[in-house]
């Protein structure tokens, strides 16, 4: 069984959402009225551990494919299965998909689940888990987050809050605990086994003193749960959800601040490397930062590495809107491999090198 990793984007030309297994990537579009959902095998040259020079294949190859009758705004894989869940951005309903197998090259829709029925204009966020039966966590704002059993559509849990904060992220921290990150910087941590109110972690003061949007990602370990929050002004704040009141480390990232929407920016912990986070959405680059150098007082931080390939290879005309990275994700097994997508429809798989370590 492949390990699965995801990327959700807002690519304006072709693809809106992707998730990746260790040897393949699934992509889907959001243009009306019909869109492809494709599973593409990653270039064999990238996957070769030895004798890369003898492997000539450098391109993606279609493995499975199908069509969606509408846009695909968010795409999530159900761990341990060949199933996926999508949302179309037009309602809170979920669409269920069979990704095909060795006996079929067709990706087909197998059903749907009615959502909360809310008329929120925010995009629904998704997180999936596999227990005895597949379950999905979904919601567009904090007041309508719920856990649903995919086989029946039964609601197993609903987040106990009256606040209707638009969400920027949903993720499981363990089998039972999940995190809901909000645009205003609030972070809710809840246990699906308990009816108690969720733990609320309010946002840090914005360094600019102005109203900002916040994006979050968490990395849970045996003794800590590291949370990184990134604002639209480039302020990054690091804390530990398991130690309330613990010292907070901060940094001012070297990004081109611009007018951002909730779906524009992504910040992500490296799953294998210690203390590394990646950032995209402020322009045409993906940046890698070392959080071990951050301190209590915010200081300017320079990236360890910057992938600028989307800007360099873009074929847009000089008077077109500059290309921007719409999303990215780390490979779960290869420590320095990432996949990124951009507003011109390009998808890159790339490795990076710590230039400061290489020069020392």
Secondary structure, DSSP 8 states (H G I E B T S, - for coil): ---EEEEE---SSS-SEEEEETTEEEEE---SS-EEEEEEE--HHHH-SS-GGG----S-EEEEEEEESS---EEEE-TTSSEEEEE-SSSS-EEEEE--BTTB-B-EEEEEE-------SS--EEEEEESSSEEEEEESBGGG-EEEETTT--EEEE-------BEEEEEESSSSEEEEEETTS-EEEEETT--S--EEE-----TTSS---EEEEEEE-SS-EEEEEEETTSEEEEEETTSTT---EEEEE--------TTT-EEEE-SSSTTEEEEESSSS-EEEEEGGG-BSS--EE--SEEE-HHHHH----TTS----EEEEEE-SSSTTEEEEEETTS-EEEEE---HHHHH-
